[in-house]
């Protein structure tokens, strides 16, 4: 299945400079936190929760994606 643009961007940012397995694990944790990766679900999760899921290792995932969710990216 082809991911939508937002999901593709999230997966790409998570995967930067990580092993495939680590990136997959972090993406699954974030997907569980959000209940699926959409701009609205992503915005509903606290930045600290995203970091605790491992997004701190993926170059500021929240900083990169939150403006996109708000239409500013």
Backbone as a chain_set.jsonl record, in Angstrom:
{"seq": "XXXXXXXXXXXXXXXXXXXXXXXXXXXXXXXXXXXXXXXXXXXXXXXXXXXXXXXXXXXXXXXXXXXXXXXXX", "coords": {"N": [[0.843, -1.175, 0.0], [0.57, 2.203, -0.835], [1.852, 4.852, 1.048], [0.299, 7.887, 2.327], [1.267, 11.319, 1.684], [1.999, 12.644, 4.106], [2.448, 10.551, 5.934], [4.53, 9.281, 4.595], [6.51, 11.297, 4.728], [6.874, 11.426, 7.535], [7.83, 8.814, 8.065], [10.205, 8.887, 6.575], [11.69, 10.921, 7.872], [11.969, 9.778, 10.406], [13.53, 7.604, 9.764], [16.023, 8.611, 9.069], [19.45, 8.33, 9.37], [19.329, 6.051, 10.985], [19.218, 2.553, 11.799], [17.393, 0.228, 9.77], [15.747, -1.464, 11.266], [15.617, -0.137, 13.793], [14.417, 2.293, 13.0], [11.951, 1.333, 12.07], [10.856, 0.32, 14.45], [10.623, 2.669, 16.015], [8.851, 4.146, 14.388], [6.567, 2.506, 14.552], [5.984, 2.749, 17.297], [5.319, 5.484, 17.443], [3.189, 5.557, 15.685], [1.369, 3.981, 17.125], [1.02, 5.653, 19.385], [-0.229, 7.837, 18.184], [-2.446, 6.683, 17.104], [-2.548, 6.035, 14.466], [-0.989, 7.616, 11.692], [-1.604, 10.773, 11.016], [-1.983, 14.263, 10.158], [-3.68, 15.539, 12.12], [-3.818, 13.595, 14.206], [-1.151, 13.417, 14.876], [-0.604, 16.005, 15.839], [-2.063, 15.88, 18.155], [-0.586, 14.532, 20.029], [1.649, 14.888, 22.703], [4.793, 16.605, 22.614], [6.77, 15.575, 24.32], [5.913, 12.941, 24.639], [6.328, 11.979, 22.055], [9.111, 12.151, 21.957], [9.734, 10.306, 23.964], [8.99, 8.018, 22.694], [11.011, 7.69, 20.991], [11.568, 9.559, 19.031], [13.395, 11.582, 19.346], [15.814, 10.778, 18.43], [15.585, 11.069, 15.783], [16.182, 13.48, 14.425], [14.632, 15.767, 15.403], [11.796, 15.267, 14.981], [9.212, 16.26, 15.684], [9.596, 19.028, 15.423], [10.05, 19.224, 12.708], [7.706, 18.127, 11.509], [5.38, 19.264, 12.71], [4.889, 21.986, 11.725], [4.055, 21.316, 9.118], [1.682, 19.997, 9.648], [0.128, 22.081, 10.463], [-0.191, 23.528, 8.236], [1.848, 25.187, 7.537], [4.147, 24.305, 6.35]], "CA": [[0.0, 0.0, 0.0], [1.317, 3.455, -0.925], [1.483, 5.763, 2.134], [0.009, 9.255, 1.943], [2.441, 12.166, 1.764], [2.382, 12.937, 5.482], [3.016, 9.329, 6.491], [5.814, 9.091, 3.932], [7.436, 12.261, 5.315], [7.162, 10.988, 8.899], [8.671, 7.613, 7.996], [11.514, 9.296, 6.06], [12.397, 11.641, 8.93], [12.302, 8.819, 11.461], [14.549, 6.694, 9.286], [17.32, 9.222, 8.789], [20.598, 7.96, 10.191], [18.997, 4.944, 11.885], [19.09, 1.267, 11.123], [16.025, -0.046, 9.311], [15.001, -2.04, 12.379], [15.352, 0.916, 14.782], [13.448, 3.224, 12.419], [10.651, 0.655, 12.064], [10.367, 0.264, 15.84], [10.209, 4.025, 16.416], [7.653, 4.492, 13.635], [5.441, 1.761, 15.124], [5.637, 3.373, 18.582], [4.645, 6.763, 17.179], [1.897, 5.223, 15.076], [0.492, 3.563, 18.237], [0.695, 6.842, 20.179], [-1.128, 8.701, 17.424], [-3.62, 5.955, 16.624], [-2.427, 6.189, 13.008], [-0.243, 8.84, 11.409], [-2.271, 11.83, 10.258], [-1.633, 15.548, 10.773], [-4.461, 15.791, 13.341], [-3.431, 12.689, 15.286], [0.206, 13.776, 15.255], [-0.679, 17.214, 16.67], [-2.719, 15.587, 19.433], [0.376, 13.872, 20.919], [2.614, 15.816, 23.291], [6.179, 16.493, 22.148], [7.496, 14.685, 25.239], [5.522, 11.564, 24.308], [7.036, 11.622, 20.828], [10.513, 11.921, 22.32], [9.839, 9.052, 24.724], [8.832, 6.921, 21.726], [12.269, 7.572, 20.263], [11.717, 10.51, 17.931], [14.54, 12.464, 19.578], [16.926, 10.272, 17.633], [15.301, 11.248, 14.356], [16.371, 14.86, 13.985], [13.557, 16.697, 15.717], [10.603, 14.904, 14.222], [8.133, 17.205, 15.964], [9.928, 20.334, 14.844], [9.909, 19.122, 11.255], [6.366, 17.778, 11.03], [4.286, 20.087, 13.223], [4.472, 23.047, 10.797], [3.321, 20.707, 8.007], [0.341, 19.702, 10.14], [-0.585, 23.354, 10.607], [-0.277, 24.162, 6.933], [2.918, 26.152, 7.356], [5.363, 23.692, 5.817]], "C": [[0.893, 1.246, 0.0], [0.893, 4.387, 0.204], [1.148, 7.144, 1.587], [1.269, 10.09, 2.167], [2.925, 12.429, 3.174], [3.035, 11.722, 6.13], [4.389, 9.06, 5.887], [6.868, 10.027, 4.521], [7.835, 11.843, 6.725], [8.108, 9.795, 8.893], [10.084, 7.972, 7.529], [12.322, 10.003, 7.145], [12.817, 10.711, 10.063], [13.485, 7.963, 11.022], [15.916, 7.299, 9.031], [18.349, 8.831, 9.836], [20.283, 6.904, 11.255], [19.041, 3.646, 11.095], [17.631, 1.074, 10.732], [15.181, -0.574, 10.467], [14.653, -0.98, 13.421], [14.306, 1.897, 14.264], [12.045, 2.617, 12.419], [10.031, 0.598, 13.451], [9.852, 1.621, 16.293], [8.938, 4.423, 15.688], [6.43, 3.782, 14.21], [5.018, 2.347, 16.465], [4.856, 4.664, 18.369], [3.276, 6.525, 16.567], [0.892, 4.777, 16.149], [0.07, 4.765, 19.079], [-0.371, 7.692, 19.496], [-2.435, 8.005, 17.044], [-3.695, 5.985, 15.106], [-1.766, 7.529, 12.742], [-1.047, 9.735, 10.467], [-1.845, 13.154, 10.881], [-2.376, 15.804, 12.082], [-4.03, 14.888, 14.488], [-2.034, 13.017, 15.781], [0.208, 15.002, 16.171], [-1.267, 16.933, 18.045], [-1.776, 14.963, 20.458], [1.398, 14.89, 21.406], [4.021, 15.543, 22.773], [6.982, 15.526, 23.019], [7.155, 13.221, 24.968], [6.212, 11.087, 23.037], [8.504, 11.335, 21.116], [10.665, 10.596, 23.06], [9.656, 7.831, 23.816], [10.084, 6.741, 20.877], [12.48, 8.599, 19.185], [12.861, 11.486, 18.141], [15.736, 12.057, 18.743], [16.725, 10.531, 16.15], [15.225, 12.711, 13.957], [15.162, 15.752, 14.216], [12.294, 16.467, 14.931], [9.475, 15.911, 14.43], [8.368, 18.564, 15.347], [9.711, 20.325, 13.338], [8.47, 18.935, 10.793], [5.252, 18.684, 11.526], [3.921, 21.257, 12.311], [3.7, 22.513, 9.59], [1.879, 20.427, 8.399], [-0.511, 20.96, 10.181], [-0.687, 24.114, 9.302], [0.841, 25.169, 6.68], [4.16, 25.564, 6.749], [5.183, 23.347, 4.434]], "O": [[1.862, 1.319, 0.756], [-0.292, 4.696, 0.327], [1.637, 7.537, 0.528], [2.229, 9.616, 2.775], [4.131, 12.438, 3.424], [4.06, 11.85, 6.8], [5.31, 8.654, 6.595], [7.993, 9.604, 4.786], [9.014, 11.899, 7.074], [9.086, 9.775, 9.641], [11.058, 7.418, 8.038], [13.506, 9.718, 7.321], [13.909, 10.853, 10.613], [14.349, 7.637, 11.836], [16.877, 6.566, 8.797], [18.13, 8.988, 11.037], [20.915, 6.88, 12.311], [18.914, 3.646, 9.871], [16.741, 1.698, 11.309], [14.028, -0.174, 10.628], [13.515, -0.926, 13.887], [13.406, 2.291, 15.006], [11.068, 3.299, 12.729], [8.827, 0.802, 13.611], [8.776, 1.718, 16.883], [8.031, 4.984, 16.302], [5.369, 4.391, 14.343], [3.823, 2.436, 16.749], [3.85, 4.907, 19.035], [2.313, 7.217, 16.897], [-0.283, 5.142, 16.096], [-1.098, 4.888, 19.445], [-1.291, 8.198, 20.139], [-3.416, 8.666, 16.703], [-4.784, 5.962, 14.531], [-1.969, 8.48, 13.497], [-1.147, 9.469, 9.269], [-1.389, 13.172, 12.024], [-1.766, 16.241, 13.058], [-3.888, 15.35, 15.62], [-1.757, 12.908, 16.975], [0.935, 15.035, 17.163], [-1.001, 17.668, 18.996], [-2.123, 14.872, 21.635], [1.946, 15.659, 20.617], [4.393, 14.396, 22.525], [7.784, 14.746, 22.505], [8.026, 12.357, 25.059], [6.631, 9.934, 22.946], [9.072, 10.384, 20.578], [11.612, 9.849, 22.813], [10.119, 6.737, 24.142], [10.209, 5.765, 20.137], [13.481, 8.532, 18.472], [13.263, 12.161, 17.194], [16.571, 12.889, 18.389], [17.61, 10.24, 15.344], [14.314, 13.126, 13.24], [14.717, 16.43, 13.29], [11.78, 17.381, 14.284], [8.856, 16.363, 13.468], [7.447, 19.18, 14.811], [9.242, 21.308, 12.765], [8.059, 19.522, 9.792], [4.258, 18.86, 10.821], [2.731, 21.513, 12.129], [2.792, 23.179, 9.093], [0.964, 20.594, 7.594], [-1.721, 20.912, 9.961], [-1.215, 25.225, 9.268], [0.785, 25.923, 5.709], [5.164, 26.268, 6.635], [6.1, 22.817, 3.806]]}, "num_chains": 1, "name": "protein.A"}
